[in-house]
Amino acid sequence: MNFCTSPLSPLNNQIAEIELDIPFQRVALAVIAGLLLIGLAIYGFTQWQTSDPYIRSVLSLEGQRSHGQEIFQMNCAGCHGIQADGLVGPTLHGVATRRTPASLIEQVTSGKTPPMPQFQPKPQEMADLLAYLSQV
């Protein structure tokens, strides 16, 4: 009696010879290529945003949270609430976890989302505002 063979030996040989289906390989490669393109697009957008001299200057500064809170109270609280919990404008709690600093600067300075006005503080004031927003 041969103990090295089992009734499953022919099945094991068939399983070992199965190759990946060509259409599956193409789909997998397409998914990988798509993910790479998305990654490159995000990287390019980030590089584009940080190429703006104003944004670069703001990001090079260290902000003071307390001064940022004062700026927020004077310029933003009317719409976003005293505690940044939203009124006319949306709540800003956790906004720094959902948006990059560059995109927050763009949002504040562009006024592209009505009824938010265009507002371009001095770079240090914007850095201070970012410091405050990172804590709400």
N, C-alpha and C positions, 0 to 999 in steps of 0.2 A: 504494500500500500504506500502510495506516494503522499507524504504529508505536506508537500510544497504546493500541491494543486488544490484548489477549492472549486466548488461548483460555480463560484462567482468569477473565476479567472477569465472566461471569455468576455464577460461584461466589463471587467476592469480594463481589458485590452481595448474594447470599443470606446470607453470613456476617455482613455489616454489619447486616442486618435482624433477626438473631436477638436476641431479648430474653431476659432471665433468666426462668426458669420461676417462676411465682408460689409454688408450694409450697417451692421452694428459698429464696426471699426470706423466707417465713414461718419456715422452720427457722433461717435465719441470724439473723433478729431474735430468735427465741426463745433461741438460744445467747447472743447478746449480752445480752439481758435477764437470763438466768440468771447470767452472769458478773458483771453489775452487782449482782445480789442477793447473790451470794456475797461480793463485795467489801464491800458494805454490812454484811453479817452479821459479817464479820471485823473491820471497823472498829468496829461496835457492841460486839462482844465485848471488843475491846481497850479501848475507852472505859469499859466496865463494869468491867473488871478494875482499871483505873487510877483508878477512882472510890473504891475502898476506901481509907480513910485510912491504914491500916497500910502497904499497898502503896505509896501515894503517898509516905509518909514514907521508906520504904526506898529507893525510886528517886531520892529527892532527895539522898541521901547518897553520898559516895564511899567505896568499900570498900577495905580494906587486905588484899591477897592473903595475906600472912603470917599475919595474925590469922584470916582465913577458913580457912586450912589448919589452924590449931590447933583452931578450932571443929569443923571436919570430922573431925579425928582423934578428938576427944572424943565427938562425937555421931553421926557417920555411918559411920565406918570399920568398925565392927562388922558392918555389913550390906553396905556398898558397897566394902569392902576398903581397906587402907592407902593404896594408890595409886589408889583410885576405879575399880578395874578389875572390880568386882563380886564378890560372894559370894552371900549370900541375896538382896540387892537387885541390880539391874542395874548394869552398868558406867555410869559417868558421864562417860567420855571423850567429849568433843564435845557434851555435853548442852546447852551454851549456844548451839550452832549449830542445835539441833533444837527448842529451846523458848525462848519469850520470857522476859525476867526476871520479868515479872508472873506467868507460868504456873509458873515455878520456885518463886516465893514461895508461890503457892497450893498447889503440891504439897507443899512442906515444912511449911506451916502447917496444912494440912487433915487430913492422915493418911487421905485418902480411898482410898489404894491399899494395902490390907493386904498384908503385915504392917507397913508403915511407920507408925510412931507419929506422933501429932500433936505438933508441935514448933513453938513460936513464940518465937524468940529476940528480944531487943531489936532495934529497927530497925537500929542500927549493926552489930550482930553479923550480922544477915541480909545487910546490904550487904557486909560482909566475906566472908561465905560465898559470895555471888554473885560477888564478885571472884575468889575461889579457883576456883569452878566454871567461870568463863569461861576459865580457863587449863588445865584438865585435859582 
